[in-house]
Amino acid sequence: MPKMKTKSSAKKRFMLTGTGKIKRKHAYHSHILTKKTTKQKRNLAYSDTVSKADESNVKKMLIM
């Protein structure tokens, strides 16, 4: 039986940290930025971690 492949969409969007958490980027930071405040754009620029509820699903997509 062949090896299971990692989901390509997931490997482009998520990254595992050293402690096993999953990093993600914020949405709404790619275009239509003129109407967003500087504070909002600054906070969207920083990465965040995936919530506990979604963590198992994302790990399944990354580690196949």
N, C-alpha and C positions, 0 to 999 in steps of 0.2 A: 504494500500500500504506500502511495507517495506521501511526502511530508505535507502537513497543513500549512497553508500560506497565511502570513500576516495580512490583515486588511490594509490596503494601500492608503485608503482615506484616513485611517486612524494613525498610521505611522507619520503622516504629514501633519497631523493636528495635535498629537499628544507626545509627551516625553516623560520617561520615568526618571525620578530623582534617585539619589543615592540611598535614601531611607525607604524607598518603595512607593512614595506618593506619585501621583500623576499630575504633571503640569499642563496647563492649557492657556490659550490666549483668550482675551475678551472679544466678543463680537462688536459690531458697530464702530470699528476703528479704521475702516478701509476707504470709505468715501462719504460724501455729504457731511463734511466736517465743519463747514462754515457756520451752520446753525447751532453747533455744539459749543459749550463753554470750554475755556481753557482747562478748568479743573476737571471737567468730564473727560476731555481728551487725554489728559495726563493720567487719570485713574484707569482709563481703558488701555493705556500703553503697557502697564505692568501685567505680568503673568499672574495666574491664580492656580489653585489646585482644584481638581475634580471633586465633587461632593461624594460623600460616603455612599449615597444611594446609587450613583452611577459608576462607582469605582470598579465593581466586579464586571460589569458589561464592557467597560473600556479595556480592562486587563485581558479579557477573553479575546478582544479584537487585536490587541497588541501581541500577545503571547499565544500563538497558535502552533 
